[in-house]
Amino acid sequence: MYKCPICHQALIKGLHSFNCINQHNFDISKHGYVNLLKRNSKHQGDDSTLVKSRIAFLKQDYYLSLKQHLNTLLAQHKPQVLVDLACGSGYYTKDVPSTITIGIDLSKDAIQYACKQDKKNQYIIASIFDVPLMDHCADVITTIFAPSANEEIIRLLKQDGLYIRVDPGSHHLLQLKETLYEEVFLNPIKQIQHPRLTLKNTIEVKETITLNQEDLLHLFNMTPYRYKTKVESIKKLQALNTLEVTIHFMIYIYQKN
Ligand SMILES: C[S@@+](CC[C@H](N)C(=O)[O-])C[C@H]1O[C@@H](n2cnc3c(N)ncnc32)[C@H](O)[C@@H]1O
């Protein structure tokens, strides 16, 4: 199942480390994750402020309906092996109904937190564009609010395996954007175009949540808006006691053909 990031031979999980036939050894951290990022890699995942905000926000279960839709969908397919690419802090990974679940993310902070919350599943620090898993090992791959590593997904999926992808819907966080910016656009909707991935079904999840000031700021800090908002607009947000916000998700179910 696991693949050595150096020589690409099978990597076997031992008590304290993952090891391959060529004596490449990777320690299992005290929390249970393994770092299989290429040693010269300069990639980094989300920084700790972003990860902390996302953890604090998700803890309040504002996105529970999305998680429930995903788990209902997965329960129908009963995957043997599920790989969650860009799993972040493991909010969606933790409870998926699969026999073996592996979460992959670049962010050490996020993976560390995921491991502390979830002793059942295996978490790995690695890039989703260079996944240390063998070809055709996965029945289902999920990617939730993250880039789509299409070629790796095709390589990892078994024939007829499913790729379940979640993107923001057109109205996701509209009122937050209206508070921050004078001109607001709806989020663009784009589906994956790949000759080996056929879109089988789309599920739309849309509801309104009411956020208190603290959670509103956590939400702001976990979005890309954090990097492109003027100080005056942030002050406007900080002055709000509460805000009703639309959450809108698109779940796309693709099958590898
Ligand atoms: C918006 S977060 C979503 C996390 C999680 N799926 C969730 O919804 O809670 C995007 C995640 O993608 C990760 N990420 C970005 N680029 C990556 C890459 N090339 N390889 C692995 N993880 C990556 C970030 O570290 C971050 O945890």
Ligand as a Chemical Component Dictionary entry (heavy atoms), coordinates in Angstrom:
data_LIG
# 
_chem_comp.id                   LIG 
_chem_comp.type                 NON-POLYMER 
_chem_comp.pdbx_formal_charge   0 
_chem_comp.three_letter_code    LIG 
# 
loop_
_chem_comp_atom.comp_id 
_chem_comp_atom.atom_id 
_chem_comp_atom.alt_atom_id 
_chem_comp_atom.type_symbol 
_chem_comp_atom.charge 
_chem_comp_atom.model_Cartn_x 
_chem_comp_atom.model_Cartn_y 
_chem_comp_atom.model_Cartn_z 
_chem_comp_atom.pdbx_ordinal 
LIG C1  C1  C 0  -8.768  24.586 2.659  1  
LIG S1  S1  S 1  -7.788  23.380 3.442  2  
LIG C2  C2  C 0  -8.897  22.008 3.478  3  
LIG C3  C3  C 0  -8.531  20.960 4.497  4  
LIG C4  C4  C 0  -9.584  19.864 4.692  5  
LIG N1  N1  N 0  -9.841  19.130 3.490  6  
LIG C5  C5  C 0  -10.844 20.461 5.243  7  
LIG O1  O1  O 0  -11.769 20.734 4.462  8  
LIG O2  O2  O -1 -10.897 20.677 6.464  9  
LIG C6  C6  C 0  -6.627  22.945 2.193  10 
LIG C7  C7  C 0  -5.582  21.969 2.666  11 
LIG O3  O3  O 0  -4.785  21.602 1.547  12 
LIG C8  C8  C 0  -3.465  21.419 2.008  13 
LIG N2  N2  N 0  -2.608  21.455 0.813  14 
LIG C9  C9  C 0  -2.442  22.475 -0.072 15 
LIG N3  N3  N 0  -1.601  22.107 -1.050 16 
LIG C10 C10 C 0  -1.218  20.830 -0.783 17 
LIG C11 C11 C 0  -0.363  19.902 -1.437 18 
LIG N4  N4  N 0  0.277   20.210 -2.562 19 
LIG N5  N5  N 0  -0.210  18.683 -0.877 20 
LIG C12 C12 C 0  -0.837  18.352 0.276  21 
LIG N6  N6  N 0  -1.676  19.193 0.929  22 
LIG C13 C13 C 0  -1.865  20.415 0.402  23 
LIG C14 C14 C 0  -3.258  22.519 3.027  24 
LIG O4  O4  O 0  -2.193  22.260 3.906  25 
LIG C15 C15 C 0  -4.631  22.503 3.719  26 
LIG O5  O5  O 0  -4.629  21.650 4.842  27 
# 
loop_
_chem_comp_bond.comp_id 
_chem_comp_bond.atom_id_1 
_chem_comp_bond.atom_id_2 
_chem_comp_bond.value_order 
_chem_comp_bond.pdbx_ordinal 
LIG C1  S1  SING 1  
LIG S1  C2  SING 2  
LIG S1  C6  SING 3  
LIG C2  C3  SING 4  
LIG C3  C4  SING 5  
LIG C4  N1  SING 6  
LIG C4  C5  SING 7  
LIG C5  O1  DOUB 8  
LIG C5  O2  SING 9  
LIG C6  C7  SING 10 
LIG C7  O3  SING 11 
LIG C7  C15 SING 12 
LIG O3  C8  SING 13 
LIG C8  N2  SING 14 
LIG C8  C14 SING 15 
LIG N2  C9  SING 16 
LIG N2  C13 SING 17 
LIG C9  N3  DOUB 18 
LIG N3  C10 SING 19 
LIG C10 C11 SING 20 
LIG C10 C13 DOUB 21 
LIG C11 N4  SING 22 
LIG C11 N5  DOUB 23 
LIG N5  C12 SING 24 
LIG C12 N6  DOUB 25 
LIG N6  C13 SING 26 
LIG C14 O4  SING 27 
LIG C14 C15 SING 28 
LIG C15 O5  SING 29 
# 
